[in-house]
């Protein structure tokens, strides 16, 4: 793995969200629900929710990364899992900070697929090797990304928690 990193600041993140929202709006997509993948997707969902005037935000917790460049074999949805019936016949926009392997996005996309009217994905970054090619991407890179919310050491260190994941 390369030591080269993409550095995203909070200021650049604000620009990224506005540009991503504009791309979605210009495409004519009007989601009824924004479904964020925690943890990084929560920031994206909040920003897009305001920019696209969508108040119906949902969250799904998925565990996959165990460290920089290390993962579980497959992503796992953690409880509480959203009730798919809440998404029936709705246009859903799945958000995450990065489509790296794409496995997490694919898990959440497949979870929605048979229930919703339409599902699309929006990410700040997409890697070239991602299994999922998102409809809305701010920037493509194959570098590891330093997100502003995960670069500083936690205020409280908890046993078993992984930084950068």
Beta strands, then each sheet from edge to edge (+ up, - down):
strand 1: 5-7
strand 2: 33-38
strand 3: 57-67
strand 4: 70-78
strand 5: 91-99
strand 6: 118-126
strand 7: 136-140
strand 8: 144-146
sheet 1: 1+ 8+
sheet 2: 4+ 3- 2- 5- 6- 7-
end
